[in-house]
Amino acid sequence: MKAGTNLEKILAGGKFAVTVEAGPPKGTNPEVIQKKGDLLRQYCDAVNVTDNQTAIVRMSSLASCLLLKQMGVEPVMQVVTRDRNRIALQSDVLGAVAWGIGNILCLSGDHPKLGNHPQSKAVFDIDSVQLIQTLKKMRDDHKFINGDEISGEVPLFIGAVANPFADPFEIRVPRLAKKIKAGADFIQTQAVYDVNRFTQWMKIVTERGLDKEAHILAGIIPIRSAGMARYMRDNVSGVNIPDDIVTRMEKAEDAEAEGVEIALELIAKVKKIPGVHGIHIMAVGWEKKVPEIIERAGLLPRPVL
Amino acid sequence: MKSITQSKPLEEIKQSLAKCRQIYLIGCGTCATMCRTGGKSEVLDMKQKLEAAGKKVTGWMVIPTACDVLTRDALKENASEVAAADCILVMTCAFGVQTVARYAEKSVYPALDTLFIGNEETPGEFIEACLQCGGCVLGQTAGICPLVRCAKSLLNGPCGGSVDGKCEVSPDTDCAWQMIYDRLAATGRLDELEEIEPAKDWSTSLSGGPRQITIEDTEEKTESQD
């Protein structure tokens, strides 16, 4: 065991993992994140807390993870390299570990130009691959980036993201391989809608044996309305929603019910793809529907290890 | 290498000149002329605008290369017109503004924003080429700089927002890593994509005051050339 977190135990034990994303509030009320923790605690193996997602200021990922931790819900702390340099990033990792946070997911983060502070100075002192490498070095060698010794253990289960739907397609598996080589233990993918492309990507992943080196969780975003489907198809770079899904949402009498159906179909399909070790649900403000989706997908009860 | 500039909004210029009634204008015959921000016609245009705003222009000149030390001589040659002014409005890049400020005993205000060091790829179209980071990675990236070309300055490949060769930040921006990928593919170097580029040493970049360098044998070389 690298960190001994619940998520690591589930994945190492060969169980099909379920993680769910929870976005912190644009404010100070701890109940926002606590309510999400309460809602989701029986339905997933870890709750994944975003770090100022889409470059919009929210309660910090570390503070939100602590709120979850205090109520006995296991967090996955997202960390982006957009807002902090290597000094701040490593410092936050030490603090997180001190509070018993073991799952850390490394990302570069959405560019500030896409968020609500487009005037801010983007940091990008290091990139996501280098952050993964840094965490591995902290954990395995007890050393900071600069080689200085760290006192104490740094038990971490290191996560990274992959987007099989971005371009160029040919670089997407090598890029995953690079993240795994840097030290990623688990991988969350961008939301899967184009199952054919995802299957094609997973085929190359398994041929190279990368699914044996890191656990791959397929991303699922339930669609709430036809408008949301169109918006994501047309405006979110790297999210690929086939037209037939958009058409289904447009024709549905009950769009929310159809969205849940589509999510269930996608879960059933990705679950069958060799090398997929779990799912990561990003409900983007629709967390209340997540318990139903997980239950109807036959993923309950969650294993207790 | 060219210093690419853009004119500041006239309102901002007028605000910075609020205390000055008499103004001397300086343009530059090199980069600012090429960018059409500080050549002769732009300087004359500015003269007209300032006069329309009730200012008096005591004189103007377009220095061949405003960042050069010869700017000192140009200021001396026009000393009386410069002396008559309350301040100097400099229509050059920041190099020229600083050079004028160094040699003129007057308040100096920039009329331009210096955007980047870049190339004119097609006439009238300028693109940033170099961050001047002090640690060149072009050998690993097929001669395309990801530090300036990639919105996130990623050193280890494209993020998840690269679609159809474009960057998620703007559909007008090419994805640097798509370009790097294409060029590595064309030269049979795709295997290099899986080599991890370690955390960059930014200490050679914008840290710790102005970067300075002294070339030891400059004097000898100058002498031998003479």
Interface residues (C-beta under 8 A of the other chain):
Chain A: R82 R86 S108 G109 D110 H111 K113 L114 A122 F124 D125 I126 D127 S128 V129 Q130 Q133 T134 I145 V161 A162 N163 F165 A166 D167 P168 E170 I171 P174 R175 A177 K178 K181 A182 Q190 S237 G238
Chain B: A151 K152 S153 L154 L155 N156 G157 P158 C159 G160 G161 S162 V163 D164 G165 E168 V169 S170 C175 W177 Q178 Y181 D182 A185 L190 L193 E194 I196 E197 P198 A199 K200 W202
